[in-house]
Amino acid sequence: MLAVAVFVALLGCLRAQELRGHVSIVLLGATGDLAKKYLWQGLFQLYLEEAGKGHNFSFHGTALTATEQGQEVVAKVLESLSCPKDVAPARCAELKDQFQRLSQYRQLKTTEDYAALSKDIEALVQREGLWEAGRIFYFSVPPFAYTDIARSINSSCRPGPGAWLRVVLEKPFGHNHLSAQQLATDLGSFFHEEEMYRVDHYLGKQAVAQILPFRDQNRKALDGLWNRHHVERVEIVMKETVDAEGA
């Protein structure tokens, strides 16, 4: 489900381009629980879908975690990646090796860190002899960090002219309506609307996805009860059994 968010954000840009270029994907919070469980696997799935179809890729895991410690965490995650059953083992091993070589970790904390990342991406593109197609930043971090990160990306890590920028943000934003509005305003100061993808991965949870089909299949029994006159809101609680560790 989280892989789909990244996949859609990328493909929407790639499908409109015919020339071969370089796409950089920056995962913010790359050592966190969400990234380790879902996002690195999602990025690998994206690479499986797109490898050899025109564009070159680089994957940049970043977090506040110190470089050496972060590299160890990411290396373990990359080693644990798996392919779908329809991918032959030999092909899977080949693509996994390619993905590992295209992936790296770095600490991203200061404005200077963002500027250094941008320069490294530019140098990589130049070595490949390609043009830069665009950059995707996936915010796997708490919403309170969004504004500072957005400011740093806008000031120090935007791609050059002719390349696109996309940021993937997880909802919900803020803790109430007012704070959500303020956060949206803040982000709008740094990104154009078309540069932002807001995703709510819980809409993909199986229980949530089945609410409407359940309602439709039981229309005769529920029509008189499940409507706007009797239902104030739908509230879903999922009890976590493990900690949601930060990055």
N, C-alpha and C positions, 0 to 999 in steps of 0.2 A: 504493500500500500504506500509506504513512504517512497519506495523506489519509483512508483508511478509519478509522484510529484516531480522528482528530479527529471524523469524521463520526458514528461510533457513539457517541462520548462525548456529542456534542451532541444527536443525535436521541433518545437514551434519555431525556433530560430534556424535550425539546420536545414529544414525542408525548403526554406525560401532561398537557400544559397546553392549555387552550382559550382563555384570555384572551391578548390580544396584549400582548407585553412586549418588553423590550430585553435582548439577549444580548451580552455583551462577551467577546471572545476575545483572550487575552493570550499572545503567542508570545515566550517567553523564549529568548534566543539567536537573535534574528531576523536578525542579520547573519552568522551562521555558515554554513559550507559546507552542512550538512544543510538548513537553512532555505531557503537560496538555491536549492538544487537541487530540493527536494521540497515543503517545508511551505507556502511561500507559494502555490505552485500548488495544493496540496491545499486550502488555505483558500478559494482562489478557486473551486475545484470545489464546495466546500460551499456557497458563496454562490450559485453557479449553480443548485444543487438547491433552495435554500430561499428565494431572493428572491421576495418577493410572496406568501408563504404564511402570513403572520401576524405573525411576529416581526421587529423591527428589529435590526440588527447594528452593532457597531463592532469593528474589528480593531486591536489595539495591539501593534506590534512593539517589543520591548525587548531591551536587551543592555547590556554594560558599555561598549560603543563610545560615544564622545562623540556628543552629539546631532547636530551638523552632519554629521559623517562618516557616522553611521548613517542619517541621512535621505537622503544621497546614495546609499548602498548599496541601501536599500529602494526608493527611487524607480526605480532601474535594474531591480530585480527585478520590480516591479509593471508596468513597461513591457513586460517580456518575457513576461508571462502569456499563455496561449493557451486557447482553448475547444475542446471536442470537435468533431469534424467535423459532427455533426448539429445544431450551433447555427449559425444563419445569421450571416454576417459583420456585418450591421447590428446584430443583437441582441447579438452578442458584443461589439462596440465599445461598445454602450450599457451592458451589464453590467460590462464592464471599467472604464469610466469611473466607474460607481457604486462599484465595489469600491475603486478608487483613492481616491475621496473619503472613503470610510468607513475608510480605513487610515491610520495614522500611526506615527511612530517616536519613542521617547523613551529616554533613558538611565535604566536602573533599577539602582541600585547600593546606595543606603542605605535605611534604614527610612523616612526622610523621603520618598524617591522613591516608595516603595510607597504611603505615605499620600497623596501628591499625586496619584498615579494613581487611587486610590480616589475622591478628591474630584472629579476630572475626570469620571470615569464617572458619579458621582451627578449632577453638574451637567448632563451630556449627557442623561441619562434625564429629568431635570426639564424641560429645554428641549423635549424631544419630547412631554411630557405623558403619558408612559407609566409603567408600573411596571417595576421591574427583575426580569427573569425569572431571570438567573443569570450566573455568570462561569466561563469555562474558562481554565485556565492550562496551556499545553503546555511542558513542560520539555525544550527542545532544548539542553541544557547537560550538562557532565560530571557523573556521579553524585556526585562529591565536593562539588559545589555544592548538591545537593538540600536538605540539612538547613537551611542558612542561608536559602535561598530560601523553604522551607516555613515557617520561623519568621517571616519578614517578611510573607508572605501572611497567615498566621494572625493576626498581631498588628495589621497595618495595612491589609490589602487584602481582607478578607472582605466579601461583600455584606451588606446589612442583612437583618432578619428577613423571612421569606417568600420569599427568593431562594435558589437553590441554588448550590453551589460544586463544581466538578469540576477535578481536576488529572490531566493525562496524563503518565505517566512511562515512559521507555523502559528496557527491560531489556537486558542483565542488570544487576543491582545488585551493587556491590562487586566485589572481586577473588577472593573465596573464600566458602565457606559462612558462616563466622563474621562476616565484614564485611557480607555480605548480610543476615544476621539483625539485626545492629546497625542497619543503615540502615533496615530495615523497622520496627524498634522506634522509631527516631528520628522517622520520618515519621508513625507512629501517634500520636505525641505532639501532632501539629499537625492531622492530618486524620482524619476518620472513615473507616472502611473503604469505605463506599459512595461517598465523595467521590473515591476514587483509581481510576484506570484504568491498569493496568500493561500495556504493549504491547511486543512483540518484533517489530520490523518485518522482521527477517531470516527469520521464518517465512513471509513472503510472497515471498521470493526464489524464482525459478523452479526453481533446482536443488533447493532444499529441498522445495518443494511437490511435486516429481515423485518423491521417494523412495518414498513409500507406493504410488502408482500403479504405479511400476516394479516394486516388490516383488510387488504383486498380479498384474500381467500376466505375471510370470515365476514364478508360484508353483510350478509343477511342477519347475523347475530349482533354485529357491532355497530351497524348504521345508526341506531338510536342512541348509542352511548359515546362512541369515539367520534366526536365532532366538536366544533368550536364552542358549542353551548355547554358542554360538560367537561371538556379537557382544558385545563388552564395551561399546562405545559407538560412536556415529556422530559423526564430527568433520568439519566442513566449514570449509575455509579459502578466503577470497576475497581475492586479492591486489589491493589498491587501486593504481590508476595515478595518482591525484592526491592531494594532501594533504587531510586533513580539518581544515580551518581552523576555529578557534574563534571565539567572539563576544566 
